[in-house]
């Protein structure tokens, strides 16, 4: 057996031993991909060796290794609900942390475009209509009335009902997030365009509020749901940039192989973003329209939004850690 092949099979055996001890969730994303790749290579080598019949000992070794690897990867299947829970509780947070750079870039671009629009509008309000006419009209109409922040949604929520409004918002937001993700196939240019357009809308909305002396009110309009919602949008856009980068710089892989590998990671991010959009939509439809009680206070609305986003980030940074602790507890009982 060539030394290079021996090294690969020893590496696969080591990864399989770790999976047998702790399950697939014990491996980070990069090693999960590695064990899958080495398993496929070992299975292909076993098939070739069986055809040639030159080294029966090698065929026997590979047969045992492939069987162990197959059992470790596919033989530990659980009920669909448990697999889905593992996906969102473990795989999504791990993938999020592995691609923080792209997500941070997406968030930074959105903030940059928002600040650019905000600066232009606060310098000359005529820029509002040029940059985002729809956002400009809505913001101007609301800011001139100096109403409580919840009143921004009151008419729509009263007409549709809070539950229906939440469903409508969720559909629109998921569509926008998946658009930012899918447009990564344009080498990331389409994703950047989506970030630009949404950044312009946000900057115009807040800029108009500033020029009418209602900036805090406008922040409070968006805050209860918007901090989490924008975080989810940045994750989805980051997923698009992951695919764009794979197309631009495939490294030693073909562009197709590079994109295929990146798309699996990016899809996890996009689905994680969609999950975060669910509570954001519920808050936007049911709580953001309230203008009495705690939600009548701008500071409470802003604090609530920050707390909700903090819970979302806690899930992304520590969800799989909590799951791992639970597994250890279960193993001891």
Phi, psi and omega in degrees: 000128178302144181304324181297319179293318179301319179298319180296315184290327176294321178296317179297318180298321179295316179295321179296319178301319179293322178292321179297327180281315189240001182083167181300329183292349179282347181262141172291169186303316183298320181284332172299317177295320181296315181295324176295317181295314180293325177299315180296320179295319179294319179296320178293319178295322178297317179298318179296317183293324177295324179291317182285317181069024184276326185232084182299327179293320177295318179299319179295318179297312181295323179299316179293320181293316180296321179296317178296316181296317179298316179297321181292320185279314188252343187275355182256026182295147181237185179297149182307320181297323179290321178297319179296318177298318178297320180301309184282329183277333186240305188292318181297311178300319179296319180292322177302311183292327180291340184237031180301327180299314180292321179294318177297322177296316178299315179296321179295319178295317178300315180297319179298313180295322178296315180296322178299311179296317180300315180296318180294317183291320180288340175277318180211109186297342178297337177298334184301312180293328181288322187277318182204084187304317182296312179296323181297315182294314181297316182294318181296315181300318182285317184296325182291337181275340181052049178271170173296148186305320182297337181293343179301325183259352194301315184296314180294317180296322178293324181286315186269332190090144186300318181295315179295322179296318178300316179297319179296315181296317180300316179300314180295318183291319178296320178299316179294318181295316179292331175295315178298323178291307185297327181288358170300338179293348176269032184062027177087350184294319179295323177296317179296323178296318178298318177298321179296311183296317179288325175296320177299316180300314181295316180296320178294316181302312181285326179296318177296319177300319179297314184293339179257013179067027183232032184299315181298322177298319182291321175298318181291333175299315187274328195302313188305319181253336194287329182295314177292319181298315180290327175297316178296320179297320179296323178295315179296318178293322175301322176299320176297320179292328175301314179291321178299317180295324179295326178284323183284319184229079183284350180069227182279352181270162168289162179298324179296316179295317180297317179294318180300316180294315181293325183296325178296318178293316183296324180296321176301316180297316182297319179290325174297320177297318179299322178298316180293334181289341180294303178297327178298318180291322178297318178295318182295325181276328188254327185250319182301327179287353182283136179234011175237167182068206182303324183283001170279349179262126178300318182294322177295317181300317180293316178298320178298315181298319179294320180294319179296317178295324178297322177296320177298318180290326177299318177300316184288326182271339187222005182300315181287333176295316178298320179296320179296320178297321179296322179296319180296318179300316183296323182293333183275344184260000000 
